[in-house]
Amino acid sequence: ILSTYKIPSWAHTAISMCLDKGIVSINDLGTFMNGSSAKAATREQAAEILGRALTIADPSYTANATTTKFVDNASISSNIRPYVAVLNQAGIVNGDDTNRFNPKNTLNRTETAVMVTNLYEKLNGSSSVVP
C-alpha cells in the first residue's frame, strides 16, 4: 500500500505504525505525496494527525468540540476543528498574536518541532513549551 502511494521507504516504519494505531488512514496517504515529492502539510493537517495521536494515546482527551477559540475558526475544516480544539485545550497548539490558527498555512520546521515537543511532553507528564 505504501509503495502505491509513493511513500518513501525511509518513512514506511513510521507510517505503518500510524496506520496500525489509527493515527492516519489509508485515505490520508494520498495527501502526503505529489508524485514522488512530499507535499507540505498545512497547520490543520498536522493538527489532525497530532490530535488523533493525543486522543488515542490518552483517552482522557476527547476530540468532540465543534468549535475552537480561534478568530479564524470558520476557516478550519469542520472535521478537523475537534482536533484543533483538543490540542489547544491541552496546550499543544496556540494561535498567533491575533488569535488566529491559520489552518491553511503550511507548517514550518520550527512550528513542527514545537507542536511535536508539546505533544511528547504532554504524553510524558512534562510541562509544555508553547510560547
Secondary structure, DSSP 8 states (H G I E B T S, - for coil): -TTTTT--GGGHHHHHHHHHHTSS-HHHHTTTEETTEE---BHHHHHHHHHHHHHHH-TTS----S--SSTTGGGS-TTTHHHHHHHHHTTS----TTS---TTSB--HHHHHHHHHHHHHHHTT------
